[in-house]
Amino acid sequence: MKANKAVKRLTHSEDLISDVMERYSDGAPYIRQQLLDAKAAVGRAKDAVKAQVPSRTKSAPKRAATKKAAVKVRRVKAGKK
């Protein structure tokens, strides 16, 4: 799985946990604490995945442009009949 996709999924999971926490009453502190721990764990996982994502440099787009320029299509000459 690509890192960006993993970050998106972890963000979605974090949002879902936040929604459940908002709906839960304050009458169940043990469950609320478990949800806080789960949200913190998802946040740590998201930070770990973000740390592994390599930052793009300015030379990456130039490389792609030079590859396109290097590939030239030759025209085929029509043969005489």
URWOHU-V930369 format. One record per residue. N is the residue number from 1. RES is the residue in one letter. PHI is phi in whole degrees, 0 to 359 (* if undefined). D_FIRST is the distance of its C-alpha to the first C-alpha in Angstrom with 1 decimal. Layout:
# URWOHU-V930369
N | RES | PHI | D_FIRST
N | RES | PHI | D_FIRST
This chain:
# URWOHU-V930369
1 | M | * | 0.0
2 | K | 287 | 3.8
3 | A | 296 | 6.5
4 | N | 295 | 8.5
5 | K | 293 | 6.8
6 | A | 296 | 6.7
7 | V | 295 | 10.2
8 | K | 297 | 11.3
9 | R | 293 | 10.7
10 | L | 293 | 12.4
11 | T | 296 | 15.1
12 | H | 297 | 15.7
13 | S | 298 | 16.2
14 | E | 296 | 18.5
15 | D | 295 | 20.4
16 | L | 296 | 20.9
17 | I | 296 | 22.3
18 | S | 298 | 24.5
19 | D | 297 | 25.9
20 | V | 294 | 26.8
21 | M | 297 | 28.4
22 | E | 294 | 30.5
23 | R | 283 | 31.7
24 | Y | 286 | 32.7
25 | S | 284 | 36.2
26 | D | 282 | 37.4
27 | G | 286 | 39.3
28 | A | 241 | 36.5
29 | P | 293 | 35.7
30 | Y | 294 | 34.0
31 | I | 292 | 31.3
32 | R | 298 | 31.0
33 | Q | 294 | 30.5
34 | Q | 297 | 27.8
35 | L | 293 | 25.9
36 | L | 297 | 26.4
37 | D | 296 | 25.1
38 | A | 295 | 21.9
39 | K | 296 | 21.5
40 | A | 295 | 22.1
41 | A | 295 | 19.5
42 | V | 295 | 16.8
43 | G | 297 | 18.2
44 | R | 294 | 18.1
45 | A | 295 | 14.4
46 | K | 296 | 13.7
47 | D | 296 | 16.1
48 | A | 294 | 14.5
49 | V | 291 | 11.1
50 | K | 296 | 13.4
51 | A | 291 | 15.4
52 | Q | 274 | 12.8
53 | V | 288 | 12.1
54 | P | 287 | 14.7
55 | S | 281 | 17.4
56 | R | 281 | 18.4
57 | T | 260 | 21.9
58 | K | 288 | 24.6
59 | S | 283 | 24.8
60 | A | 297 | 21.5
61 | P | 295 | 22.9
62 | K | 295 | 26.1
63 | R | 299 | 24.5
64 | A | 294 | 23.2
65 | A | 292 | 26.7
66 | T | 289 | 28.5
67 | K | 294 | 26.6
68 | K | 293 | 27.7
69 | A | 288 | 31.2
70 | A | 286 | 31.4
71 | V | 271 | 30.8
72 | K | 244 | 34.1
73 | V | 261 | 35.2
74 | R | 275 | 38.8
75 | R | 277 | 41.1
76 | V | 270 | 42.8
77 | K | 278 | 46.6
78 | A | 285 | 48.4
79 | G | 282 | 50.8
80 | K | 280 | 54.5
81 | K | 259 | 56.1
